[in-house]
């Protein structure tokens, strides 16, 4: 957590200069030094918007040791494809405890470096290449790698205002064009980040949204709630930015509980921003005492509200 804060300026630079990078954040209890050996999910908002000014980062949220391994390689792929910083939001429950796991599935393909131009490509383009242009409409420009042997391969990765050719610029039209393109790239990321895991129950009025290491406790709580006569559906978020299946999930349930391990209900706030039309259906269930969430607490927190709804 404090280490993530120290990376704020570099995170903003990676976003704006479009430099592939990966930060792995094993979230612990804050603010400040907080409880350095205790767990929380309190970096969701800060990681997503890390850095000053307008900017949002792609975040991956593993729920198991197997997903931690899988998302390690995937984070590198996405950083190269999207040419940006990827933040993986793990937590101390996953990061320091012993977990049984199935053998890891090793990738059977090389790293995906995305839109990279070779010296031959540059010769063929005859000076038409611009580092921060958007020829494909997905917000992602073409880049060269350091050491490419061609006189047109070099460019300056600016953290200051720049135009499509990577030249310094303070022109309002260059600035707005660049920010608009970065926003398109972030929207494109929705289609390639890990999709949420959906478990839909027939005729369920109640939905649960959660993420990360809460998963097993949520699963157990759902079984307890069903025994009490409350059938639930479940959506586990695995990445930011959020995508359309979340909107459909909220629309299809009368009440949706957002369960998380922090004080302010940070993911609840992000879901509300992403789906304002369904904000009235969303109920925050957040707890932060340094310990992992338990099925007993999750079940009781939802059951108490459902009892009021039925009264």
PAZAPA-4460 file (N, C-alpha, C; in steps of 0.05 Angstrom, whole numbers, plus 32768, in hexadecimal, padded with zeros to 4 digits):
% residues 311
    n_x    n_y    n_z   ca_x   ca_y   ca_z    c_x    c_y    c_z   seq   type   mol
   8010   7FE7   8000   8000   8000   8000   8011   8019   8000     1      X     A
   8021   801E   8015   8033   8035   8014   8045   8035   7FFC     2      X     A
   804E   801E   7FF3   805F   801C   7FDB   8050   8025   7FC3     3      X     A
   8036   801F   7FC1   8026   8029   7FAA   8025   8047   7FAA     4      X     A
   8022   8053   7FC2   8021   8070   7FC4   803A   807C   7FB9     5      X     A
   8051   8070   7FBF   806B   807A   7FB5   806E   8079   7F97     6      X     A
   805E   8068   7F8A   805F   8065   7F6D   804C   8077   7F5E     7      X     A
   803F   8089   7F6C   8029   8099   7F60   8033   80A9   7F48     8      X     A
   8049   80B7   7F4B   8053   80C8   7F35   805B   80B7   7F1D     9      X     A
   8068   80A0   7F22   8070   808E   7F0C   8058   8081   7EFF    10      X     A
   8043   807C   7F0F   802B   8070   7F03   801E   8083   7EEF    11      X     A
   801C   809D   7EF7   8011   80B1   7EE5   8022   80B4   7ECC    12      X     A
   803C   80B2   7ECF   804E   80B4   7EB8   804A   809C   7EA5    13      X     A
   8049   8084   7EB0   8044   806C   7EA0   802A   806E   7E90    14      X     A
   8015   8079   7E9D   7FFB   807B   7E90   7FFD   808F   7E79    15      X     A
   8009   80A6   7E7D   8008   80BC   7E69   801D   80B8   7E53    16      X     A
   8035   80AE   7E5B   8049   80A9   7E46   8045   808E   7E39    17      X     A
   8033   807E   7E44   802B   8063   7E3A   8043   8050   7E39    18      X     A
   804D   804B   7E51   8064   8039   7E56   8059   8020   7E64    19      X     A
   805D   8008   7E58   8054   7FF0   7E65   8062   7FEC   7E80    20      X     A
   8053   7FE5   7E95   805E   7FE0   7EAF   8049   7FD0   7EBF    21      X     A
   8053   7FC2   7ED4   8041   7FB3   7EE5   8049   7FB9   7F02    22      X     A
   8035   7FBF   7F13   8038   7FC1   7F30   8027   7FAC   7F3D    23      X     A
   8032   7F9D   7F4F   8023   7F89   7F5E   801F   7F95   7F7A    24      X     A
   8006   7F9A   7F81   8000   7FA6   7F9B   7FF3   7F91   7FAE    25      X     A
   8002   7F87   7FC1   7FF8   7F75   7FD6   7FEC   7F87   7FEC    26      X     A
   7FD2   7F8C   7FEA   7FC5   7F9F   7FFB   7FC6   7F98   8018    27      X     A
   7FCB   7FAB   8029   7FCB   7FA8   8046   7FBB   7FBE   8052    28      X     A
   7FB8   7FBD   806C   7FA8   7FD0   807A   7FB5   7FEB   807C    29      X     A
   7FA7   8000   8074   7FB0   801C   8076   7F9A   802B   8084    30      X     A
   7F9C   8046   8085   7FAF   8058   8078   7FCB   8057   8086    31      X     A
   7FDE   8064   8079   7FFA   8066   8083   8005   804A   8088    32      X     A
   8014   8047   809D   801F   802C   80A3   8009   8019   80AB    33      X     A
   7FF4   8023   80B7   7FDD   8012   80BD   7FE4   7FF9   80CC    34      X     A
   7FD9   7FE3   80C3   7FE0   7FC9   80CE   7FEF   7FBA   80B9    35      X     A
   800A   7FBB   80B9   8019   7FB1   80A2   8018   7F93   809E    36      X     A
   800E   7F84   80B2   800C   7F67   80AF   7FEF   7F5E   80AC    37      X     A
   7FDC   7F71   80A8   7FC0   7F6A   80A6   7FB5   7F70   808B    38      X     A
   7F9E   7F64   8084   7F94   7F65   8069   7F7E   7F7A   8066    39      X     A
   7F7C   7F85   804E   7F67   7F97   8047   7F66   7F98   8028    40      X     A
   7F51   7FA5   801E   7F4E   7FAA   8001   7F49   7FC8   7FFE    41      X     A
   7F5C   7FD7   8009   7F58   7FF4   800B   7F65   8005   7FF6    42      X     A
   7F72   7FF8   7FE2   7F80   8007   7FCD   7F71   8007   7FB3    43      X     A
   7F58   7FFF   7FB3   7F49   7FFD   7F9A   7F47   8018   7F8C    44      X     A
   7F3D   802C   7F9A   7F39   8046   7F8D   7F54   8053   7F87    45      X     A
   7F67   8051   7F9A   7F81   805F   7F95   7F90   8052   7F7E    46      X     A
   7F8F   8037   7F7C   7F9C   802A   7F66   7F90   8031   7F4B    47      X     A
   7F75   8032   7F4A   7F67   8037   7F31   7F6D   8053   7F26    48      X     A
   7F71   8066   7F38   7F75   8082   7F2F   7F90   808C   7F37    49      X     A
   7FA4   807A   7F3C   7FBE   8082   7F46   7FCB   8097   7F34    50      X     A
   7FD4   80AD   7F40   7FE0   80C3   7F31   7FCC   80DB   7F31    51      X     A
   7FD7   80F2   7F2B   7FC6   810A   7F2B   7FBB   810F   7F0E    52      X     A
   7FA6   811F   7F0D   7F9A   8124   7EF3   7F87   810E   7EEB    53      X     A
   7F7D   810F   7ED2   7F6A   80FB   7EC8   7F7A   80E3   7EBF    54      X     A
   7F73   80CC   7ECA   7F80   80B3   7EC2   7F75   809C   7ED2    55      X     A
   7F72   8085   7EC5   7F69   806D   7ED3   7F7A   8055   7ECA    56      X     A
   7F80   8043   7EDC   7F91   802D   7ED6   7F82   8013   7ED4    57      X     A
   7F8C   8001   7EC5   7F82   7FE6   7EC3   7F8C   7FD7   7EDC    58      X     A
   7F79   7FCA   7EEB   7F80   7FBB   7F03   7F76   7F9F   7F00    59      X     A
   7F86   7F8B   7F07   7F7E   7F6F   7F08   7F7B   7F67   7F26    60      X     A
   7F66   7F57   7F2B   7F60   7F50   7F47   7F5E   7F32   7F4A    61      X     A
   7F73   7F24   7F51   7F72   7F07   7F54   7F64   7EFF   7F6E    62      X     A
   7F58   7EE7   7F6E   7F4A   7EDD   7F85   7F57   7EC4   7F91    63      X     A
   7F6B   7EBA   7F84   7F77   7EA1   7F8D   7F95   7EA1   7F85    64      X     A
   7FA4   7E8E   7F90   7FC0   7E8C   7F89   7FC3   7E85   7F6C    65      X     A
   7FB1   7E74   7F61   7FB2   7E6E   7F45   7FAE   7E86   7F34    66      X     A
   7F9B   7E97   7F3B   7F97   7EB0   7F2C   7FAE   7EC3   7F2F    67      X     A
   7FBB   7EC3   7F46   7FD2   7ED4   7F49   7FE8   7ECD   7F35    68      X     A
   7FEC   7EB2   7F31   7FFF   7EAA   7F1D   7FF6   7EB1   7F01    69      X     A
   7FDD   7EAC   7EFB   7FD2   7EB2   7EE1   7FD4   7ECF   7EDB    70      X     A
   7FCC   7EE0   7EEE   7FCB   7EFD   7EE9   7FE7   7F09   7EE8    71      X     A
   7FFB   7EFB   7EF3   8017   7F05   7EF0   801F   7F07   7ED3    72      X     A
   801A   7EF1   7EC4   8021   7EF2   7EA8   800E   7F03   7E98    73      X     A
   7FF4   7F03   7E9F   7FE1   7F13   7E91   7FE6   7F31   7E94    74      X     A
   7FEF   7F39   7EAC   7FF5   7F55   7EB1   800B   7F5F   7E9E    75      X     A
   801F   7F4E   7E99   8035   7F55   7E87   802A   7F57   7E6A    76      X     A
   8019   7F44   7E62   800D   7F46   7E48   7FFC   7F5F   7E44    77      X     A
   7FEC   7F65   7E58   7FDA   7F7D   7E55   7FEA   7F97   7E56    78      X     A
   7FFF   7F97   7E66   8010   7FAF   7E67   801C   7FB5   7E4B    79      X     A
   8025   7FA0   7E3D   8030   7FA3   7E23   801B   7FAA   7E0E    80      X     A
   8004   7F9C   7E0F   7FEF   7FA0   7DFB   7FE3   7FBC   7DFE    81      X     A
   7FDE   7FC5   7E17   7FD1   7FDE   7E1C   7FE6   7FF5   7E1F    82      X     A
   8000   7FEE   7E21   8015   8002   7E24   800F   8014   7E3C    83      X     A
   800C   8008   7E53   8004   8017   7E6B   800B   8008   7E84    84      X     A
   8007   8015   7E9A   800B   8008   7EB4   7FF4   7FF5   7EBA    85      X     A
   7FFA   7FDD   7EC4   7FE6   7FCA   7ECE   7FEC   7FC6   7EEC    86      X     A
   7FD8   7FC9   7EFC   7FDB   7FC4   7F19   7FCB   7FAB   7F21    87      X     A
   7FD9   7F99   7F2E   7FCC   7F81   7F38   7FC7   7F85   7F55    88      X     A
   7FAD   7F82   7F5D   7FA5   7F87   7F78   7FA1   7F6C   7F87    89      X     A
   7FB6   7F63   7F93   7FB5   7F4C   7FA4   7FB0   7F56   7FC1    90      X     A
   7FB3   7F45   7FD5   7FB0   7F4F   7FF1   7FC0   7F3C   8003    91      X     A
   7FC3   7F44   801C   7FD4   7F35   802E   7FC9   7F19   8034    92      X     A
   7FAF   7F15   8032   7FA4   7EFA   8036   7FAF   7EE7   8021    93      X     A
   7FB0   7EF0   8008   7FBD   7EE0   7FF3   7FDB   7EE1   7FF4    94      X     A
   7FE6   7EF8   7FFC   8002   7EFC   7FF9   8014   7EF0   800F    95      X     A
   8008   7EEB   8027   8019   7EE1   803D   8010   7EC8   804A    96      X     A
   7FF7   7EBF   8043   7FED   7EA6   804F   7FF3   7E8E   803D    97      X     A
   7FF2   7E76   8048   7FF6   7E5E   8039   7FDB   7E55   802E    98      X     A
   7FDA   7E50   8013   7FC2   7E48   8006   7FC7   7E2E   7FF6    99      X     A
   7FB6   7E1A   7FF8   7FB8   7E04   7FE5   7FB0   7E0C   7FC9   100      X     A
   7FBD   7E02   7FB5   7FB6   7E0A   7F9A   7FBC   7DF3   7F86   101      X     A
   7FAD   7DF3   7F71   7FB3   7DE0   7F5B   7FCD   7DE8   7F4D   102      X     A
   7FDA   7DD6   7F40   7FF3   7DDE   7F31   7FED   7DF4   7F1D   103      X     A
   8000   7E07   7F1B   7FFC   7E1E   7F09   7FFC   7E14   7EEC   104      X     A
   7FEC   7E22   7EDC   7FEC   7E1C   7EBF   7FFF   7E30   7EB2   105      X     A
   8015   7E26   7EA8   8029   7E38   7E9C   801F   7E41   7E80   106      X     A
   8024   7E59   7E79   801B   7E63   7E5F   8029   7E55   7E48   107      X     A
   801A   7E50   7E32   8025   7E42   7E1B   802A   7E55   7E04   108      X     A
   802C   7E6E   7E0A   8032   7E81   7DF4   8044   7E97   7DFE   109      X     A
   8053   7EA5   7DED   8065   7EBA   7DF6   8057   7ED3   7DFF   110      X     A
   8066   7EE5   7E0B   805B   7EFF   7E13   8050   7F0E   7DFB   111      X     A
   8038   7F19   7DFF   802B   7F29   7DEA   8034   7F46   7DEC   112      X     A
   8046   7F4F   7DDA   8051   7F6A   7DDC   8040   7F7F   7DCE   113      X     A
   802A   7F77   7DC2   8018   7F8B   7DB7   8022   7F98   7D9D   114      X     A
   801B   7FB1   7D9A   8020   7FBF   7D81   803D   7FCA   7D80   115      X     A
   804F   7FB9   7D77   806C   7FC1   7D75   8074   7FC1   7D58   116      X     A
   8082   7FD7   7D50   808C   7FDA   7D35   80A9   7FD2   7D34   117      X     A
   80B0   7FC3   7D1F   80CC   7FBC   7D1A   80D9   7FD1   7D08   118      X     A
   80F3   7FCE   7D04   8100   7FE0   7CF1   80F5   7FDD   7CD5   119      X     A
   80EE   7FC5   7CCD   80E1   7FC0   7CB3   80C6   7FCE   7CB1   120      X     A
   80B7   7FCD   7CC7   809D   7FDB   7CC7   80A0   7FF9   7CC3   121      X     A
   80B5   8004   7CD0   80B9   8021   7CCE   80C1   8029   7CB2   122      X     A
   80D1   8018   7CA5   80D9   801E   7C89   80C0   801D   7C77   123      X     A
   80AF   800A   7C7C   8097   8007   7C6B   8084   801F   7C6F   124      X     A
   8083   8029   7C88   8070   803F   7C8E   807A   805A   7C83   125      X     A
   8094   805C   7C7D   809F   8074   7C70   8098   808E   7C7F   126      X     A
   809E   808E   7C99   809A   80A6   7CA9   807D   80AC   7CB1   127      X     A
   806A   809A   7CAC   804E   809F   7CB4   8048   8099   7CD1   128      X     A
   805B   808A   7CDE   8055   8082   7CFA   8057   8099   7D0D   129      X     A
   8043   809B   7D1F   8043   80AE   7D35   803D   809E   7D4F   130      X     A
   804E   80A2   7D63   804D   8091   7D7B   8032   8092   7D89   131      X     A
   8026   80AA   7D8B   800D   80AD   7D9A   7FF5   80B1   7D89   132      X     A
   7FF6   80A7   7D70   7FDE   80A7   7D5F   7FCD   808F   7D65   133      X     A
   7FB5   808F   7D5A   7FA1   807A   7D60   7F96   806F   7D46   134      X     A
   7FA6   8061   7D35   7F9D   8059   7D1B   7F87   8043   7D1C   135      X     A
   7F85   8034   7D32   7F72   801E   7D33   7F59   8025   7D43   136      X     A
   7F58   803C   7D4F   7F40   8045   7D5D   7F3C   8039   7D79   137      X     A
   7F50   802A   7D83   7F4D   801E   7D9E   7F5D   802D   7DB3   138      X     A
   7F68   8044   7DAB   7F77   8054   7DBE   7F94   804C   7DC1   139      X     A
   7F9D   8036   7DB4   7FB8   802C   7DB7   7FC8   8032   7D9F   140      X     A
   7FDE   8041   7DA3   7FF0   8047   7D8D   8004   8031   7D88   141      X     A
   8014   8034   7D73   8029   8021   7D6D   8043   802C   7D79   142      X     A
   8055   801A   7D82   806D   8023   7D8F   8085   8014   7D84   143      X     A
   809D   801D   7D8A   80B5   800F   7D84   80C2   8008   7D9E   144      X     A
   80D4   7FF4   7D9E   80E3   7FEC   7DB5   80FE   7FF9   7DB6   145      X     A
   8109   7FFF   7DCD   8124   800A   7DCE   8138   7FF8   7DBF   146      X     A
   8149   8005   7DB0   815D   7FF6   7DA0   8155   7FEF   7D84   147      X     A
   813D   7FF7   7D7C   8134   7FF1   7D60   8146   8001   7D4D   148      X     A
   8152   7FF3   7D3A   8166   7FFF   7D29   8159   800C   7D11   149      X     A
   814F   8024   7D16   8143   8034   7D00   8143   8051   7D09   150      X     A
   8149   8064   7CF7   814B   8080   7CFF   8130   808C   7D09   151      X     A
   811A   8080   7D01   8100   808A   7D0A   80F5   807D   7D23   152      X     A
   8105   806B   7D2F   80FA   805A   7D45   80F8   806A   7D5F   153      X     A
   8109   807E   7D63   810A   808B   7D7C   80F3   809F   7D81   154      X     A
   80EB   80A1   7D9A   80D8   80B6   7DA2   80DC   80BC   7DBF   155      X     A
   80D1   80D2   7DC8   80D4   80DA   7DE4   80BA   80D3   7DF3   156      X     A
   80BB   80C1   7E07   80A2   80BA   7E16   809C   80CF   7E2B   157      X     A
   808D   80E3   7E22   8089   80FB   7E32   8073   80F8   7E48   158      X     A
   807A   8102   7E5F   8065   8105   7E74   8059   8121   7E73   159      X     A
   8063   8132   7E61   8057   814C   7E5C   8044   814A   7E44   160      X     A
   8036   815F   7E3F   8024   8160   7E28   8032   8159   7E0E   161      X     A
   8025   814A   7DFD   8032   8142   7DE4   801C   813E   7DCE   162      X     A
   8025   813F   7DB6   8013   8139   7DA0   8017   811D   7D96   163      X     A
   800A   8115   7D80   800B   80FA   7D77   8027   80F1   7D70   164      X     A
   8038   8104   7D68   8054   80FE   7D60   8067   80FE   7D78   165      X     A
   805D   8100   7D90   806D   8100   7DA9   807D   811A   7DAD   166      X     A
   8076   812F   7D9E   8083   8149   7DA1   8074   8158   7DB7   167      X     A
   8084   8168   7DC6   8078   8178   7DDC   8063   818B   7DD0   168      X     A
   804C   818D   7DDE   8037   819E   7DD5   8025   81A7   7DEC   169      X     A
   801E   81C1   7DEC   800A   81CB   7DFE   7FF1   81D4   7DF0   170      X     A
   7FEE   81CC   7DD7   7FD6   81D2   7DC8   7FBD   81C4   7DD5   171      X     A
   7FA8   81D3   7DDA   7F90   81C7   7DE6   7F85   81AF   7DD6   172      X     A
   7F86   81B1   7DBB   7F7C   819B   7DAB   7F8D   8182   7DAD   173      X     A
   7FA7   8185   7DB1   7FB8   816E   7DB5   7FB3   8161   7DD0   174      X     A
   7FAF   8172   7DE4   7FAA   8167   7DFF   7F8F   8158   7E00   175      X     A
   7F7A   8164   7DF6   7F60   8157   7DF7   7F60   813D   7DE5   176      X     A
   7F6D   813E   7DCE   7F6F   8127   7DBD   7F7D   8110   7DCB   177      X     A
   7F93   8116   7DD9   7FA2   8102   7DE7   7F93   80F5   7DFE   178      X     A
   7F86   8106   7E0E   7F76   80FB   7E25   7F5E   80EB   7E1B   179      X     A
   7F52   80F4   7E05   7F3C   80E4   7DF9   7F45   80C9   7DF0   180      X     A
   7F5D   80C8   7DE4   7F67   80AF   7DDA   7F6D   809C   7DF2   181      X     A
   7F79   80A7   7E07   7F7F   8096   7E1F   7F65   808C   7E2B   182      X     A
   7F50   809B   7E2B   7F36   8092   7E35   7F2C   807B   7E23   183      X     A
   7F2F   807D   7E09   7F27   8067   7DF7   7F36   804E   7DFD   184      X     A
   7F50   8051   7E02   7F60   803A   7E09   7F57   802C   7E22   185      X     A
   7F4F   803C   7E36   7F45   8031   7E4F   7F2B   8022   7E4A   186      X     A
   7F1A   802E   7E3A   7F01   8020   7E33   7F06   8006   7E24   187      X     A
   7F1A   8006   7E12   7F21   7FEE   7E04   7F2B   7FD8   7E17   188      X     A
   7F38   7FE1   7E2D   7F42   7FCD   7E40   7F2C   7FBC   7E4C   189      X     A
   7F13   7FC8   7E4D   7EFD   7FB8   7E58   7EF8   7F9E   7E49   190      X     A
   7EFF   7F9E   7E30   7EF9   7F87   7E1F   7F0F   7F72   7E20   191      X     A
   7F26   7F77   7E2C   7F3C   7F64   7E2C   7F46   7F5C   7E48   192      X     A
   7F3C   7F6A   7E5E   7F44   7F62   7E79   7F33   7F4A   7E81   193      X     A
   7F3B   7F3B   7E96   7F2C   7F24   7E9E   7F0F   7F2B   7EA5   194      X     A
   7EFD   7F1C   7E99   7EE0   7F20   7E9E   7ED9   7F18   7EBA   195      X     A
   7EC4   7F23   7EC5   7EBB   7F1A   7EE0   7EB1   7EFD   7EDF   196      X     A
   7EB3   7EF0   7EF6   7EA8   7ED5   7EF9   7E8B   7ED7   7F03   197      X     A
   7E78   7ECC   7EF4   7E5C   7ECE   7EF9   7E51   7EB3   7F02   198      X     A
   7E42   7EB3   7F18   7E33   7E9C   7F21   7E16   7EA5   7F26   199      X     A
   7E05   7E9F   7F12   7DEA   7EA9   7F13   7DD7   7E93   7F1E   200      X     A
   7DC6   7E9B   7F31   7DB3   7E89   7F3D   7D97   7E90   7F32   201      X     A
   7D88   7E7C   7F29   7D6E   7E80   7F1E   7D5B   7E8D   7F33   202      X     A
   7D4D   7EA2   7F2A   7D39   7EB1   7F3A   7D46   7EBE   7F52   203      X     A
   7D5F   7EC3   7F52   7D6C   7ED1   7F69   7D66   7EEF   7F67   204      X     A
   7D5B   7EFB   7F7C   7D57   7F18   7F7E   7D70   7F26   7F88   205      X     A
   7D82   7F17   7F95   7D99   7F23   7FA3   7DB2   7F1C   7F93   206      X     A
   7DC3   7F2F   7F8E   7DDD   7F2B   7F82   7DF3   7F33   7F95   207      X     A
   7E0A   7F27   7F92   7E22   7F2E   7FA2   7E38   7F34   7F8E   208      X     A
   7E45   7F4B   7F92   7E5E   7F52   7F84   7E75   7F53   7F97   209      X     A
   7E8A   7F45   7F91   7EA2   7F47   7FA2   7EBB   7F42   7F91   210      X     A
   7ED2   7F3F   7F9D   7EEB   7F3C   7F8E   7F01   7F32   7FA0   211      X     A
   7F16   7F29   7F93   7F2E   7F22   7FA2   7F2A   7F0B   7FB5   212      X     A
   7F39   7F0B   7FCB   7F3A   7EF5   7FDE   7F20   7EF2   7FEE   213      X     A
   7F0C   7F03   7FEA   7EF2   7EFF   7FF6   7EE3   7EE7   7FEB   214      X     A
   7EEC   7EDC   7FD4   7EDD   7EC9   7FC4   7ED3   7EB1   7FD4   215      X     A
   7EE4   7EA3   7FE2   7EDC   7E8B   7FEF   7EC7   7E91   8006   216      X     A
   7ECB   7EA7   8014   7EB8   7EAF   8029   7E9D   7EB5   801D   217      X     A
   7E9D   7EC3   8006   7E84   7EC9   7FF8   7E76   7EAF   7FF0   218      X     A
   7E85   7E9C   7FE5   7E79   7E83   7FDD   7E6C   7E75   7FF4   219      X     A
   7E79   7E74   800B   7E6E   7E67   8023   7E56   7E76   802D   220      X     A
   7E57   7E91   802C   7E41   7EA1   8035   7E28   7E9D   8024   221      X     A
   7E2C   7E99   800A   7E15   7E94   7FF8   7E07   7E7A   7FFF   222      X     A
   7E17   7E66   8006   7E0B   7E4C   800F   7DFB   7E50   8028   223      X     A
   7E05   7E5F   803B   7DF7   7E65   8054   7DDD   7E74   804F   224      X     A
   7DDF   7E88   803D   7DC7   7E98   8037   7DB2   7E87   8029   225      X     A
   7DBA   7E76   8018   7DA6   7E65   800A   7D98   7E52   801E   226      X     A
   7DA7   7E49   8032   7D9B   7E38   8047   7D87   7E48   8057   227      X     A
   7D8B   7E63   8058   7D78   7E75   8066   7D61   7E7E   8054   228      X     A
   7D61   7E74   803B   7D4B   7E7B   8028   7D51   7E92   8016   229      X     A
   7D6B   7E9B   8015   7D72   7EB2   8004   7D85   7EA8   7FEE   230      X     A
   7D7B   7EA7   7FD6   7D8B   7E9E   7FBF   7D9A   7EB6   7FB3   231      X     A
   7DB3   7EB3   7FAD   7DC4   7EC9   7FA4   7DD2   7EC2   7F8A   232      X     A
   7DD7   7ED6   7F7A   7DEA   7ED4   7F63   7E03   7EE2   7F6C   233      X     A
   7E19   7EDD   7F5D   7E33   7EE6   7F66   7E43   7EEF   7F4D   234      X     A
   7E4E   7F07   7F4F   7E61   7F11   7F3A   7E7B   7F18   7F48   235      X     A
   7E91   7F0B   7F3F   7EAB   7F11   7F4A   7EBB   7F21   7F36   236      X     A
   7EC1   7F3A   7F3E   7ED0   7F4C   7F2D   7EED   7F43   7F2D   237      X     A
   7EF9   7F42   7F15   7F14   7F3A   7F12   7F26   7F4F   7F06   238      X     A
   7F1A   7F66   7EFE   7F2A   7F7B   7EF1   7F1B   7F95   7EF1   239      X     A
   7F2B   7FAA   7EF0   7F21   7FC5   7EEA   7F2F   7FCE   7ED0   240      X     A
   7F21   7FDB   7EBD   7F06   7FE7   7EC0   7EF0   7FD2   7EC0   241      X     A
   7ED9   7FDA   7ECC   7EC2   7FC9   7ECD   7EB5   7FC8   7EB1   242      X     A
   7EA6   7FB2   7EAC   7E9A   7FAF   7E91   7E7D   7FA8   7E93   243      X     A
   7E71   7FA4   7E7B   7E54   7FA4   7E78   7E46   7F8E   7E88   244      X     A
   7E53   7F77   7E8D   7E46   7F61   7E9B   7E3E   7F6A   7EB7   245      X     A
   7E4D   7F7C   7EC3   7E47   7F87   7EDD   7E2C   7F96   7EDC   246      X     A
   7E28   7FA6   7EC7   7E10   7FB6   7EC4   7DF8   7FA3   7EC1   247      X     A
   7DFB   7F8E   7EB1   7DE5   7F7A   7EAE   7DDF   7F6C   7EC8   248      X     A
   7DF4   7F66   7ED7   7DF0   7F58   7EF0   7DE0   7F69   7F04   249      X     A
   7DE6   7F82   7F06   7DD8   7F94   7F18   7DBB   7F97   7F0F   250      X     A
   7DB7   7F9A   7EF5   7D9C   7F9E   7EEB   7D8A   7F86   7EEF   251      X     A
   7D95   7F6E   7EF2   7D86   7F56   7EF4   7D80   7F4D   7F11   252      X     A
   7D88   7F5E   7F24   7D83   7F57   7F40   7D77   7F6F   7F4F   253      X     A
   7D66   7F69   7F62   7D59   7F7E   7F72   7D6C   7F8D   7F84   254      X     A
   7D7E   7F7E   7F91   7D92   7F89   7FA2   7DAC   7F7B   7F9D   255      X     A
   7DC2   7F8B   7F9D   7DDC   7F80   7F97   7DEF   7F8A   7FAD   256      X     A
   7DFB   7F78   7FBC   7E0D   7F7E   7FD2   7E29   7F7E   7FC8   257      X     A
   7E38   7F93   7FCD   7E54   7F95   7FC6   7E64   7F90   7FDF   258      X     A
   7E71   7F78   7FE0   7E7F   7F6F   7FF8   7E9D   7F73   7FF4   259      X     A
   7EA9   7F81   8008   7EC6   7F87   8005   7ED3   7F8C   8020   260      X     A
   7EED   7F8B   8020   7EFD   7F8D   8038   7F0B   7FA8   803A   261      X     A
   7EFB   7FBD   803D   7F06   7FD8   8042   7EF0   7FE8   8051   262      X     A
   7EF7   7FFF   8059   7EE5   800F   806A   7ED0   801E   805A   263      X     A
   7ED7   8028   8043   7EC6   803B   8034   7EB6   802F   801E   264      X     A
   7EB7   8015   801A   7EA9   8009   8004   7EB3   8013   7FE9   265      X     A
   7ECD   8010   7FE4   7ED9   801D   7FCD   7ECF   8011   7FB2   266      X     A
   7ECC   7FF7   7FB0   7EC2   7FEB   7F98   7EA4   7FF2   7F94   267      X     A
   7E96   7FF4   7FAA   7E7A   7FFD   7FA9   7E78   8018   7F9B   268      X     A
   7E8A   802A   7FA2   7E8B   8045   7F96   7E91   8043   7F78   269      X     A
   7EA4   8033   7F71   7EAA   8030   7F54   7E93   8024   7F45   270      X     A
   7E86   8010   7F50   7E6F   8004   7F43   7E59   8019   7F3F   271      X     A
   7E54   8029   7F53   7E40   803E   7F51   7E46   8051   7F3A   272      X     A
   7E60   8059   7F38   7E68   806B   7F23   7E65   805E   7F07   273      X     A
   7E6A   8044   7F06   7E68   8036   7EED   7E4B   8030   7EE4   274      X     A
   7E39   802E   7EF8   7E1E   8027   7EF2   7E0B   8039   7F03   275      X     A
   7E0B   8053   7EFE   7DFB   8065   7F0E   7DDD   805F   7F0E   276      X     A
   7DD3   8054   7EF7   7DB6   804E   7EF6   7DAE   8038   7F0A   277      X     A
   7DC1   8027   7F11   7DBB   8012   7F24   7DC5   8017   7F40   278      X     A
   7DCD   8030   7F46   7DD9   8036   7F60   7DC6   8030   7F77   279      X     A
   7DAB   8034   7F72   7D98   802F   7F87   7D95   8011   7F8F   280      X     A
   7D9F   7FFF   7F7E   7D9E   7FE3   7F84   7DB6   7FD9   7F93   281      X     A
   7DCB   7FEA   7F94   7DE5   7FE2   7FA0   7DE5   7FE7   7FBE   282      X     A
   7DEF   7FD3   7FCD   7DF2   7FD5   7FEA   7E0F   7FCE   7FF1   283      X     A
   7E1C   7FE1   7FFF   7E38   7FDC   8007   7E39   7FCB   8020   284      X     A
   7E49   7FB6   801F   7E4F   7FA6   8037   7E6D   7FA5   8039   285      X     A
   7E79   7FB7   8048   7E96   7FBA   804B   7E9E   7FB8   8068   286      X     A
   7EB4   7FAA   806C   7EBF   7FA7   8087   7EDD   7FA7   8085   287      X     A
   7EEA   7FB3   8099   7F07   7FB5   8098   7F12   7FB5   80B4   288      X     A
   7F1A   7F9E   80BE   7F25   7F9C   80D9   7F40   7F8E   80D9   289      X     A
   7F4C   7F8A   80C2   7F66   7F7D   80C0   7F65   7F60   80BA   290      X     A
   7F4D   7F54   80BC   7F4A   7F37   80B7   7F3C   7F32   809D   291      X     A
   7F3F   7F1B   8091   7F30   7F14   807A   7F12   7F13   8080   292      X     A
   7F01   7F19   806C   7EE5   7F17   8070   7EDD   7EFA   8074   293      X     A
   7EC9   7EF6   8086   7EBF   7EDB   808B   7EA4   7ED6   807F   294      X     A
   7E9E   7EBD   8079   7E83   7EB6   806F   7E6E   7EBE   8083   295      X     A
   7E74   7EBA   809D   7E60   7EC1   80B2   7E59   7EDE   80B1   296      X     A
   7E6D   7EF0   80AE   7E67   7F0C   80AE   7E58   7F14   8094   297      X     A
   7E61   7F0A   807D   7E54   7F10   8064   7E37   7F08   8064   298      X     A
   7E32   7EEF   806D   7E17   7EE5   806E   7E05   7EF5   8080   299      X     A
   7E10   7EFC   8098   7E00   7F0B   80AB   7DFB   7F27   80A1   300      X     A
   7E0F   7F34   8094   7E0B   7F4F   808A   7DF6   7F50   8074   301      X     A
   7DF4   7F3C   8064   7DE0   7F3C   804F   7DC5   7F33   805A   302      X     A
   7DC5   7F20   806C   7DAC   7F16   8077   7D9D   7F2C   8087   303      X     A
   7DAC   7F3C   8095   7D9F   7F51   80A5   7D91   7F65   8093   304      X     A
   7D9D   7F6C   807D   7D90   7F7F   806A   7D79   7F72   805C   305      X     A
   7D7C   7F59   8055   7D66   7F4B   8047   7D4E   7F47   805A   306      X     A
   7D53   7F43   8073   7D3D   7F41   8087   7D2E   7F5C   8088   307      X     A
   7D3C   7F72   8087   7D2F   7F8C   8087   7D1E   7F90   806D   308      X     A
   7D2A   7F87   8057   7D1B   7F8A   803E   7D01   7F7A   803D   309      X     A
   7D01   7F63   804A   7CEA   7F52   804A   7CD5   7F5A   8060   310      X     A
   7CDE   7F6B   8073   7CCC   7F72   8089   7CB6   7F85   807F   311      X     A
***
